[in-house]
Every structure is written in structure tokens, then in C-alpha cells.
Amino acid sequence: MRPHEIQGWYSDPYGVHEDRYFSAGRATKLIRDAGQESYHEPPAQPYDPAELVPAVAQVDDGSDGIDLRSADEAERSATASDLRRADQASAGKPYDAQAAQRAALDAFDRSVNG
């Protein structure tokens, strides 16, 4: 990876904090310790971009991700006929938000209830 392409959270190469945010290849003052973000200017010393280690995601919203798995499973179970019906229903008609919402809920019900 080229230094100017470095973007996102990385383990702090300076060893001062757990993680530091990088933007366009430069260390920023945005840091993270124990999941809490704050600011601390990076030291003036250089770091080796080749030694940067992407930070481990620290998202703890209390969920175990089951809602995301369910959404993925429902998406995989949609059939081509579901998509054709949606296209046919809207052919030549102006967009109707209520009809779209009903169609989406109907498709969801079919994917969940078999």
C-alpha cells in the first residue's frame, strides 16, 4: 500500500495510544484507547508506513450481529420471480412510496415465512 493511500484506524505506530486514525497517509490527532475516542497530536517522530497494522474494530453496540445475518439470509433467498414482479408492478407508473413499502414488506414476509 502506498503511504498516501493509508486511510482509517491503525494501531498507533508511536506506541502512545492503542489506535490512531490516518487520513491520506498522515497520522491525525484522533486517537482511541479502550474504545474511547479523543484527541492527541501525533509525535513529530517519523513512522514506517510498511509497519502499520490495521486496528481491530471496536464496535460494541450490544448486538451479536444476528440482525445483519438475518438480513443477508433474506436477501439470498429472494427469487428472480420476486424481482420480475417488482419490475412489472412499476412498469409505466409513477413511483408510489406506499406501494413500494407494501411490496418490500410483502417480499420480506415471503422470505421469512417461506
Sine and cosine of phi, psi and omega as CSV:
sin_phi,cos_phi,sin_psi,cos_psi,sin_omega,cos_omega
0.00,0.00,0.71,-0.71,0.04,-1.00
-0.97,0.26,0.57,-0.82,-0.04,-1.00
-0.81,0.59,-0.62,0.79,-0.05,-1.00
-0.96,0.29,-0.19,0.98,0.02,-1.00
-1.00,-0.02,-0.11,0.99,-0.02,-1.00
-0.93,0.36,0.85,-0.52,-0.05,-1.00
-0.53,-0.85,0.78,-0.63,0.07,-1.00
0.89,-0.46,-0.24,-0.97,-0.05,-1.00
-1.00,0.09,0.74,-0.68,0.07,-1.00
-0.70,-0.72,0.44,-0.90,0.13,-0.99
-0.84,0.55,0.67,-0.74,-0.07,-1.00
-0.89,0.46,0.92,-0.38,-0.04,-1.00
-0.93,0.38,-0.25,0.97,0.00,-1.00
-1.00,0.03,-0.22,0.97,0.00,-1.00
0.96,0.27,0.23,0.97,-0.02,-1.00
-1.00,0.06,-0.62,0.78,-0.03,-1.00
-0.78,-0.63,0.12,-0.99,0.03,-1.00
-0.93,0.37,-0.80,0.60,-0.06,-1.00
-0.73,-0.68,0.43,-0.90,0.07,-1.00
-0.67,-0.74,0.61,-0.79,0.00,-1.00
-1.00,0.04,0.71,-0.71,0.04,-1.00
-0.92,-0.40,0.63,-0.78,0.03,-1.00
-0.71,-0.71,0.81,-0.58,-0.01,-1.00
0.78,0.63,0.61,0.79,0.06,-1.00
0.99,0.11,0.06,1.00,-0.03,-1.00
-0.90,-0.44,0.65,-0.76,0.08,-1.00
-0.93,0.37,0.72,-0.69,0.04,-1.00
-0.97,-0.22,0.04,-1.00,0.04,-1.00
-0.99,0.11,-0.10,1.00,0.01,-1.00
-0.97,0.23,0.86,-0.50,-0.04,-1.00
-0.79,-0.61,0.22,-0.98,0.01,-1.00
-0.60,-0.80,0.76,-0.64,0.08,-1.00
-0.72,-0.70,0.78,-0.62,0.01,-1.00
0.79,0.61,0.60,0.80,0.05,-1.00
0.99,0.15,-0.06,1.00,-0.01,-1.00
-0.98,-0.20,0.80,-0.61,0.01,-1.00
-1.00,-0.03,0.59,-0.81,0.09,-1.00
-0.38,-0.93,-0.21,-0.98,-0.06,-1.00
-0.85,-0.53,0.64,-0.77,0.12,-0.99
-0.35,-0.94,0.87,-0.49,-0.03,-1.00
-0.83,0.56,0.65,-0.76,0.04,-1.00
-0.94,0.34,0.52,-0.86,0.06,-1.00
-0.88,0.48,0.36,-0.93,-0.02,-1.00
-0.97,0.24,-0.21,0.98,-0.03,-1.00
-0.94,0.34,0.51,-0.86,0.00,-1.00
-0.97,0.23,0.30,-0.95,0.09,-1.00
-0.76,-0.65,0.34,-0.94,0.01,-1.00
-0.99,-0.11,0.94,-0.34,-0.02,-1.00
-0.84,0.54,-0.47,0.88,0.00,-1.00
-0.93,0.37,-0.34,0.94,-0.03,-1.00
-0.99,-0.14,0.06,1.00,0.01,-1.00
-0.93,0.38,0.66,-0.75,0.01,-1.00
-0.88,-0.47,0.84,-0.54,0.03,-1.00
-0.83,0.55,0.66,-0.75,-0.01,-1.00
-0.96,0.29,0.48,-0.88,0.08,-1.00
-0.98,0.21,0.72,-0.69,0.00,-1.00
-0.85,0.53,0.69,-0.72,-0.03,-1.00
-0.86,-0.50,0.86,0.51,0.01,-1.00
-0.98,-0.21,0.88,-0.48,0.07,-1.00
-0.77,-0.64,1.00,0.05,-0.01,-1.00
-0.99,-0.17,0.19,0.98,0.03,-1.00
1.00,0.06,-0.14,0.99,0.02,-1.00
-0.99,-0.15,0.35,-0.94,0.06,-1.00
-0.98,-0.21,0.19,0.98,0.02,-1.00
1.00,0.07,0.08,1.00,-0.05,-1.00
-0.88,0.48,-0.56,0.83,0.01,-1.00
-0.91,0.41,-0.54,0.84,0.03,-1.00
-0.95,0.31,-0.63,0.77,0.04,-1.00
-0.90,0.44,-0.66,0.75,0.00,-1.00
-0.89,0.47,-0.66,0.75,0.01,-1.00
-0.90,0.44,-0.66,0.75,0.03,-1.00
-0.89,0.45,-0.68,0.74,-0.01,-1.00
-0.90,0.44,-0.67,0.74,0.00,-1.00
-0.91,0.42,-0.63,0.78,0.00,-1.00
-0.90,0.43,-0.66,0.76,0.00,-1.00
-0.92,0.39,-0.45,0.89,-0.07,-1.00
-1.00,0.06,-0.11,0.99,0.04,-1.00
-0.90,0.43,0.65,-0.76,-0.04,-1.00
-0.97,-0.22,0.27,-0.96,0.04,-1.00
-0.89,0.46,-0.56,0.83,0.00,-1.00
-0.92,0.40,-0.54,0.84,0.08,-1.00
-0.87,0.49,-0.68,0.73,-0.02,-1.00
-0.93,0.37,-0.64,0.76,0.03,-1.00
-0.89,0.45,-0.68,0.74,0.02,-1.00
-0.87,0.50,-0.65,0.76,0.01,-1.00
-0.89,0.45,-0.69,0.73,0.03,-1.00
-0.91,0.42,-0.69,0.73,-0.02,-1.00
-0.91,0.41,-0.61,0.79,-0.03,-1.00
-0.91,0.42,-0.50,0.86,-0.07,-1.00
-0.99,-0.15,-0.05,1.00,-0.07,-1.00
-0.88,0.48,0.86,-0.51,0.09,-1.00
0.97,0.22,0.10,1.00,-0.02,-1.00
-0.91,-0.42,0.51,-0.86,0.08,-1.00
-0.93,0.36,0.40,-0.92,0.00,-1.00
-0.88,0.47,0.75,-0.66,0.02,-1.00
-0.84,-0.55,0.94,-0.33,-0.08,-1.00
-0.88,0.48,-0.64,0.77,0.00,-1.00
-0.92,0.40,-0.65,0.76,0.02,-1.00
-0.91,0.41,-0.63,0.78,0.02,-1.00
-0.90,0.43,-0.66,0.75,0.01,-1.00
-0.90,0.43,-0.68,0.73,0.03,-1.00
-0.88,0.47,-0.69,0.73,-0.01,-1.00
-0.89,0.45,-0.66,0.75,0.02,-1.00
-0.91,0.42,-0.68,0.74,0.02,-1.00
-0.91,0.41,-0.64,0.77,0.04,-1.00
-0.88,0.47,-0.70,0.72,0.02,-1.00
-0.90,0.44,-0.64,0.77,0.03,-1.00
-0.90,0.43,-0.72,0.69,0.02,-1.00
-0.84,0.53,-0.68,0.74,0.01,-1.00
-0.90,0.43,-0.62,0.79,-0.02,-1.00
-0.95,0.32,-0.53,0.85,-0.02,-1.00
-0.99,0.14,-0.66,0.75,-0.10,-1.00
-1.00,-0.02,0.03,1.00,0.10,-1.00
1.00,0.04,0.00,0.00,0.00,0.00
